[in-house]
């Protein structure tokens, strides 16, 4: 017998938690840009946060040589990869994870979904935040507790805010998301701030999900994991998509402390009934990525230098145009606040961040995302700009020809990241137009 269908309202059979959901904002803006490009429009793709750099050649070579790998791997991941990830955390952060503390999935996004699936508790999200944390919680029927941050605190969650939230119901189970360097702001936390947050988290025994996917892209190579200060309650999330340029490879990793082994086992059980295991050739190649070495470090050094120089230039140009922008410290994002231009924008009929971004795309071809997509109020004139629309391979090659101490100035950026420079200048010019 065919399944029943209501011809008048087919959506009546949709799960209430997904009814009315739309595609991820970052995915949607990328598809919209591609549509406009097919119409022969000049478009600057500063919406989707995809690394501009190629996957390092040693990692690509490992993928080539392991293309024949076809067997289902263990649900928690390839043993060699889990060991390499644990070694990476010990080497880079001094964290005492073992291979048995690591679980591998087809992207960190999938692992985050599984974590919320198996853990019954609230999800605490400081805003602005990455676009997919909250929708995942809503899909699963979990309670989301938003914690609005402020530009005065560089959009950081403060210990006082976390304390106030936890004190309202001290026994309530919670996962607190900490993402830094931040998507969407490009800012990060100091060691002092991390220690203070860790102390609050320990006092209330919250589970910290430390999303450190951009950790290796700290512009000075000085990322510090909060797991150093709260090892027993912190899950460290990472993967290959950002620092290794391999977003489409879809490989993410979680490192969990032994005290949260019960969560890891539950995630593994759920994974066995959903994706079964992550792509075998990708896992073998990822071993090489997490092993590091001179070639990987050189690649990271050049990537950080380019992103740091470009981020500072973009922020400086927008500040000169009258926009408030936190100084970028990692990753490849800016979170400009156009509030100082509110009167000028209102005269053009623009009163929301969505309206701002829509007008920018129509008038200049520059695609950025509204702050409202990142949990901010619709009438707050903030936006996320991903400065990634350039040929990363060309930029890396050009930087390798320069001396290690040479400054990457505007001439270098115009030659090797000209599309981003032009896009930001178009935004500045649009703001100045009468």
Secondary structure, 3 states (H helix, E strand, C coil): CCCCCCCCCHHHHCCCCCCCCCCCHHHHHHHHHHHHHHCCCCCEECCCCCCCCCCCHHHHHHHHHCCCCCCCCCCCCCHHHHHHHHHHHHHHHCCCCCHHHEEEECCHHHHHHHHHHHCCCEEEEEECCCCHHHHHHHHCCCCEEEEECCHHHCCCCCHHHHHHHHHHCCCCCEEEEEECCCCCCCCCCCHHHHHHHHHHHHHHCCEEEEECCCHHHECCCCCCCHHHCCHHHEEEEEECCCCCCCHHHCCEEEECCHHHHHHHHHHHHHHHCCCCCCCHHHHHHHHHHHHCCHHHHHHHHHHHHHHHHHHHHHHHHHHHCCCECCCCCECCEECCECHHHHHHHHHCCCCCHHHHHHHHHHHHCEECEEHHHHCCCCCCCEEEEECCCCCHHHHHHHHHCCCCCCCCCHHHHHHHCHHHHHHHHHHHHHHHCC
